[in-house]
Amino acid sequence: MKIRKLMSTVYGMLMSSFLALVLVPTHVFSDETCMSPYMAKIVGQEDYVYVWTLGQVGVGDEQDKLVTVAVNPASPHYGNVIGHTSVGGRNEAFTYLAFNKPVGIVCTTDTRVEKDNIIDYINYPKRIFPIGRLDKPSEGLILLTDDGDIVNKILRASNNHEKEYIVTVDKPISQTFIERMAGGIYIEELEKRTKKCKVKKIGKFTFSIILTQGLNRQIRRMCDYLNYDVLTLKRVRIMNIELDMTIGQYRELTKEEFKTLSGLISESKKNYDEKAGVQKRNRRK
């Protein structure tokens, strides 16, 4: 009980710190990944922000929550939590969309700052959020939802979820290029080496690549390191969801797609928890 009380106090302090931060403009919160283990993601909107808090690393047996915080200085509720919703398994009230993003559309929810944002382009009747990002000059598959739980699980880097891309470059592709891309490349700007991945030549200037991580502009930076310029980049698959719509169109995930997706997420979470348990036991030795 003492541990649970302590965790509750820490959680309260973290939320208080966050509420202090809402004194800055709302666009600061747009599409930012919060580093606190209690908050998975912050999504800015016009008069309030959504904060996804993670029940599995939060207090006791709490579920993940989608917390609404008022950030409009003119509002009498400014700086206060004005609502929260527990999120968990499949709920028919949630929306799950697959969208074929055109080049030029930006994966942000900030509709005031970015005129070419994905939210206005789709114009969906419910408030939804993109799961991850796809660069403005890139096209292809991106998922959108209002289910904070599934967003967190898909985006967690340690889950190693596959994303497949078709890429066209400015000069003929050599075997050396394929091997070096597949083996991992050190990206100096990010001070990270990319994970090993699957790369296959499918044309003189075109190749497919399957990644399990999502570093900023990863494919373009990898190609640039090898002195290749990316001409076109299209994402054609996210895990079991494949691109099958024309550019600019969206559709709901089928029940079968969601069932398979949920199974993949569940398995990856199990592996993540087992790995975390092993690491904890090793620290105790």
Buried (B, 14 or more C-beta within 10 A) or exposed (E): EEEEEEBBEEBEEBBEEBBEBBEEEBBBBBBEEBEBEBBBBBBBBEBBBBBBBBBBBBBEEBBBBBBBBBBBEEEEBBBBBBBBBEBEEBEEEBBBBBBBBBBEBBBBBBBEEBEEBBBEBBEBEEEBBBBBBBBBEBBBBBBBBBBBBBBBBBBBEEBEBBBBBBBBBEEEBEEEBBEBBBEBBEBEEEEBEBEEBEBEBEEEBBBBBBBBBEBEBBBBBBBBBBEBEBEBBBBBBBBBBEBEEEEEEBEEBEEEBBEBBBEBBEEBBEEBEEEEEEEEEEEEE
